[in-house]
Structures are given as structure tokens and as C-alpha cells.
Amino acid sequence: MNTSQTRLVEELQELSAGLNESNTLILKEINGSLMCRFIMHGLVRHTVNVTCPLLAYALWQISSVGIIDGNDFMIFKNAFGKFSLHIKARQLYAELGLQHPDADLELQNLLVA
């Protein structure tokens, strides 16, 4: 049984795996999902198809027109644990039907710390 919780965790694990072998992340929306391509030296090293709308939206928000590279990529890579926890908490609050008071914070603020 693949619930939204397990799907989110699996997608976050796949994203984490791609971070270690790349220096650029390219995002492309395809049929309601977000294709994430991790690139190193011009070659695609890892691909993840994100179907969780919350995760897809969060990734798109921290990108620049679908691209995360350079210093932005290093910041994202180093703060990925915090990013993952934030997304899991948002998913939990959404499933519980609660509005988290800090949920409206910009995701860029999350990565600045």
C-alpha cells in the first residue's frame, strides 16, 4: 500500500541520493508531476519523478525558473535535512486538517539559516 506519506518519504530519499552525485538540479513539469534531473559535468546522473504536489511545489519555489545550481545548490544540499523535515511536517499538518501557524513562511527563509 503506497500512501501519500510513504510516497513522500520515498521521493525525499531519492532526492537525497541524487544530491550526493551532482552539482545542478533541473526541474521540469510533465503531466502533473515534476521531473528532477541531477546533473554533474553536463551529464544526467540521477532522475527522480516527484508526484507529491506539496514536495513539487516546495522544490519549484526554491528554484530559479526550474534550475538550482551553484551556491543555491550547495545551500540546498547542506540544508536538505531541514528541508525534508519541513515538508514532512507540512504533509502531516495537511493530513490532520490543521493549519500550522508557520506554514506560510517562505521556503527561502528555511534555507537561509
C-alpha positions in Angstrom: 0.0 0.0 0.0 1.6 3.3 -1.2 0.1 6.1 0.9 0.9 9.8 0.4 3.2 9.6 3.5 5.3 6.7 2.1 5.4 8.2 -1.3 6.7 11.5 0.1 9.4 9.7 2.1 10.4 7.6 -0.9 10.7 10.7 -3.1 12.7 12.6 -0.4 15.1 9.6 -0.2 15.5 9.5 -4.0 16.2 13.3 -4.0 18.8 12.8 -1.2 20.6 10.2 -3.2 20.8 12.5 -6.2 22.3 15.3 -4.2 25.5 13.4 -3.5 26.4 12.8 -7.1 25.6 16.1 -8.8 26.1 19.9 -8.7 22.9 21.0 -10.6 19.2 20.2 -10.3 16.9 20.8 -13.3 13.2 20.7 -12.7 10.6 20.1 -15.5 6.8 19.7 -15.1 5.5 16.7 -17.0 1.8 15.6 -16.8 1.2 16.9 -13.3 4.4 15.6 -11.9 7.9 17.2 -11.5 10.9 15.5 -13.2 14.0 16.3 -11.2 17.3 15.7 -13.1 20.5 15.8 -11.2 23.4 16.8 -13.4 27.2 16.7 -13.0 29.6 18.0 -15.7 26.7 18.2 -18.2 25.6 14.5 -17.8 22.4 13.4 -16.1 23.5 11.4 -13.1 20.1 10.7 -11.4 16.5 11.3 -12.2 13.6 11.5 -9.8 9.9 11.8 -10.7 8.2 13.8 -7.9 4.4 13.1 -7.7 3.7 14.6 -4.3 2.2 18.1 -5.0 3.5 19.6 -1.8 7.1 18.5 -2.5 6.9 19.5 -6.1 5.6 23.0 -5.1 8.4 23.4 -2.5 11.1 22.4 -5.0 9.8 24.8 -7.6 9.6 27.6 -5.0 13.3 27.3 -4.2 14.4 27.1 -7.8 15.1 29.8 -10.3 12.9 29.1 -13.2 13.4 25.3 -12.6 17.1 25.4 -12.0 19.1 25.0 -8.8 22.8 25.4 -9.3 26.0 27.0 -7.9 25.7 28.4 -4.4 22.0 27.8 -4.4 22.6 24.1 -5.0 25.2 23.9 -2.2 22.8 25.6 0.2 20.0 23.3 -0.8 22.3 20.2 -0.4 23.5 21.3 3.0 20.1 22.2 4.3 18.3 19.2 2.8 17.6 17.5 6.1 15.9 20.6 7.4 14.0 21.0 4.1 12.8 17.3 4.4 11.7 17.8 7.9 9.8 20.9 7.0 8.0 19.2 4.1 7.1 16.1 6.3 5.6 18.5 8.9 3.6 20.3 6.3 2.3 17.0 5.0 1.3 15.8 8.5 -0.5 19.1 9.2 -2.3 18.9 5.9 -3.4 15.3 6.7 -4.6 16.3 10.1 -6.5 19.1 8.6 -4.7 21.7 10.7 -3.2 25.0 9.7 0.3 25.3 11.0 0.9 29.0 12.0 4.4 29.0 10.4 3.4 27.2 7.2 3.2 30.5 5.3 6.9 31.2 5.7 8.8 31.4 2.5 10.9 28.3 1.8 13.9 30.5 1.0 13.8 31.6 4.7 14.1 28.0 5.6 17.3 27.5 3.7 19.0 30.7 4.8 19.8 29.6 8.3 
